[in-house]
Amino acid sequence: MAGEETKTGPAQGAKGGGARGPHLRGCAVRKCTGRASAPACIATLKRRSEFLRVRKGMRHAARGFVLEAKLRDVGVGAAAEGARFGFTVARQVGKAVERNRIKRRLKAVIGRAAPHARGDCDYVLIARRAALTLPFGVLLADAITALERVHRPPPDRRRRKETGSKLAG
């Protein structure tokens, strides 16, 4: 081992790998912690235009959040593999500490519910105040349900014309 130099710890910086996993500079992927208890790394939406594009898609309301989803166009976010998520918490939900806590809770929920998401889709979670106090299991169940329902085709709401068979009898 003479002459070999090993780099460990903070000397590697953000470009290297190390204990926290490989990170790409300018990548839209949240940093991995490397802990077994931590949620999976998820790709996130960053630009306002991405959030606005998802607004035009399907929507499902749950107790702690509203989930919006839209299939990704071929040219939009082609570099990102898998589902991408955005998180929104309005000021009226609470003060900064509460908004940050809600965001952390929703990110943890999505980290566990991500296998139910489609890889070619972008999602936005709009937090509600209830996300602060709802049990984690309830939030997780709601997220899984929302991810499944948001991709169902909308029900046919047109009324069917009744046939004249009742009048003929």
Number of C-alpha atoms within 10 A of each C-alpha: 5 4 5 6 7 6 10 12 10 10 9 11 11 15 10 17 14 17 13 14 13 13 18 13 10 6 12 16 17 12 17 16 14 14 10 7 7 12 18 21 18 21 19 19 20 13 9 8 10 17 20 11 14 21 16 11 14 18 20 18 16 17 15 22 24 17 26 24 27 19 18 19 11 8 7 10 15 11 9 15 11 15 21 25 23 21 20 17 19 12 10 9 16 15 10 11 9 15 22 14 13 25 20 14 17 25 20 20 21 24 16 17 19 22 13 15 23 17 15 17 19 27 29 24 24 18 23 21 18 15 22 22 10 12 10 15 10 14 24 19 14 20 29 19 15 22 24 14 15 20 17 9 8 9 6 7 6 6 6 7 6 7 8 8 7 7 6 6 5
